[in-house]
Amino acid sequence: MKLAYPNARDSSLDALATTGPGGAGRPSLALCVLLCLGANALAALSLWLFGRPLVPAQEPLRLWSSSFELVANSQHLSDPYSFMHVLFGAGLYVFVDGLKPGWPARSKLVVVVLGSVVWEIVENTPPVVRLFNETSQPGAYAGDSIVNSLSDTACVTLGFFIARLLGWRATLLAAVVVEIALVVSIHDGLVLGTLRVLGAV
């Protein structure tokens, strides 16, 4: 279902997403991969400019960390928040697929990755880091390491493919189950964390 009447800008965007530059067939896989890699490079550069470390500064890089201590929180390859990023990616896929059902999957993936990159940059700005620490979320937060941030976008990409495989109904059910599990286990979640930031809880 289309959510708005088409205009010239929508038509141009649709043409680019469905036929590629110059209208010569759908966007190439190589172009989409290049856009995703470029977006992640921009995120890494932004975090570096914010003073974020490449890897945890005070302990060895681990595949998984469940610690909410300042030296470990959002510093390793994966953590409990990785599940929230999977949910975020799944939700973005459902949104983009509902808005632009005629777009090829690779174009939708580019939009989802760009959405993740924008969030990773915003999340690591000093004002947002301070905002997170002013809420009642568990642990202390000093921003992501660059490796953790890139891993977050990888989790968003995983969520994209899971939602594409399951469809929106099964994705919604799975998201509810995961959200409840996160709230019970770490007293946080995608919905709960958003409500905290907005000051609703």
Secondary structure, 3 states (H helix, E strand, C coil): CCCCCCCHHHHHHHHHHHHCHHHCCCCCHHHHHHHHHHHHHHHHHHHHHCCCCCCCCCCCCCCCCCCCCCCCCCCCCCCCHHHHHHHHHHHHHHHHHHHCCCCCHHHHHHHHHHHHHHHHHHHCCHHHHHHHHHCCCCCCCCCCCHHHHHHHHHHHHHHHHHHHHHCHHHHHHHHHHHHHHHHHHHCCCHHHHHHHHCCCC
